[in-house]
Amino acid sequence: MLIRIGVTTRLVCIAATLLARLCAQNGAWTPPVVLSTGGQGWEAAAAIDADGNSVALWDERTTQDQLWSRSKPSAGSWGPVAEFNPALQTVSVYPAVRTSAAGFATAVWSDQSGVWTANRPSGSNWNPSQLLIPGASSPIFVMNSLGDAAVVWTVGGGPRATSGSVMVVQRPAGGAWTAQRIVTSGVHVIADQAGIGADGAVVVVWETYNATCTKYGCALSAYALHASRQNPGTSSWVDSGSLLGPDRTAHQARVALDSIGEAVVVAVNSAGNFAAATQGSAGGAWSTFKTVVANPQALTPFDLESDDAGQVSLVYEFISYPNSQALAVSGSVGANTWSSPVALSGSDTSVSQVHFALAPGGAAVAVWLQNSATPVIHAAIRTTATGAWGNPITVSGQGSYLAPEAAAANSSGDAIVIYSGYDAASVHTEYVTNYHP
């Protein structure tokens, strides 16, 4: 329910420092909370369920890297640390966490042993971690609001490889992970991204390319973009064939699906434009590509997400040296129509490290670093899929070398942002702030 802030509260908000709640539209950001303690916090991830319950996890570097987590009930405070993988085998973990609308959370991360996962049932503790994919790395993890999930990764497929495959494991909500399955295979293949719809349909976008190698290096060319789809209740993957290319560089494709399985792919085409193609709910042929943004001058990766109704948001960083901005474009999966870009970052002119999250109901949050003379973390909220973005709000406290690391939102408009920075003792610390409408 939307609670409006009265005149007195507005005046308090205007006068408050970062030790007080930070006002934004009809809601407020909480003061930053120190999330990581006892070591060096890195590589955070965040999720929030339909009731506003938040979960965070990060790589805590003490005498040995450990994966730590903390949770916060919607109307409560952040709880104690839970350690659920105490002996990571590398310093590059990059965890991801997703939660169902009902609060069932799943975490995925990797170390030198492979890809790991752990579950936390709603209102409970984390279950023991499981080595899901031995020897794999760079997992692409997607999960819908029911808890259906997929992990995609590439095996081989590099410039000097003689073969490669894009692989997947999947899990129905409440079920177990499947055995490893092949999405596609070839000589030089690489997965770009994956998307999952509320009905369980999964689309993986991937590329083939040519490689000419000598002892001094490899020249890559002839990138061709493909999309493979698996509809719910089936086990086969249907390859689209080449959607774009062959082109001299990778297309950096992103994909999103709505609640009935309609899909949209946005990629960088040979002209350097963002271009989009769509597919119907049953799969089948993809539309021709339509230009979304001409000459976006974007730093990649960019973010693409769809809500359940098929309202899509594309968020990217626009570079016009020496300035930069965070921009957003809104679109429709069904019609493949797109708005003009809108500046999320307001008057900010030195934007980097943009993070974006879209809830199934259309509410969204974006966060970025404004790297001016005094670096700060700014965030903006959009309460509905077709509404306007609010003005940027400073959500960070004191610290140096600040960096946003994670963001999440739910359909009620609640949001969470995690950022990091060095504190006064030169300890790399994770901080968290929540938005409540």
C-alpha angles and dihedrals in degrees: 000000000000112000114197120218114234129225094266093051091048091055091049090051093050092051097042126106124217088281088070130058115288116230124228125167106311095335139058142232117230119234112270115274123207103245104178121054136172100033141003117322119210143162101020128193130193142195137176128197130219092272094052098257110149133208128189133183134181145164107269112199111205120135085323132013112268132180109234132185139191131187135205127199115224095256098026143071132271111281131220126295119275117201111205103162108032100175114046115180098219142029093236105077105139097186124202126201130192130179133201119235087259093054103260103146129200126189126198127188140148140225135165090293093059138258118340133193139188134183132216114196115217111282092005141092129272114280118229113287120256130210097234103177116018114216096006126125141184096037121196106214124194131172134172130220092268094054100256106145144181136190118203127189142161124246116200111323094131125140094269096037122110093211142008143183140199106224136193142192119192139195129198115219108280092007140098130272116267126234117271114286134189117243093181140333138202142129101285112018133146133179117236102186145317136225135196129202129217088254091057098255112147128203123189120194115205142160140227120205143171124247129196110191135189130171087271097056146292132283112212125204147143098056111188121191121221135177121207119195135196117191121212114275093024133093100203127097117219115210117215093209118230110338097175132013160323084232133161096245137036118274096225090216126196126194136198135179134201129221095279095045101261107149138204129194121198118191142161107258130206091274091057093250130132104249131181136208126183137207131202125250094263094048119237127126122007121229122247114275117267124199112252100175124007114221094349094182085211131169111226145264096058123184128241124181138161130206122221092269093056097255104145132202126199114193124186144154114256117210123202101160124271090013132060136185140186110244134187133199123194123212147165123242094207098048100028089224122147139196127228115269117277123204109240092181098063111201094352110125104178104055127162142152096039117192124187137184131184125196124219089251094053103259112132144185131203126189133183145161117261099204100196127134086296108034114220137172113243127192135188130198131210113194099196136026094249098032130103124269116251123238118279114270127198107242100169131090129206122318143103132258091020119192132177111230110172144010136182137173138189131214093261090061098256113141142183130205127188122194135170138216144149113275127212090281092053091250115145101238134186117224129191134200130181131210120215120188 
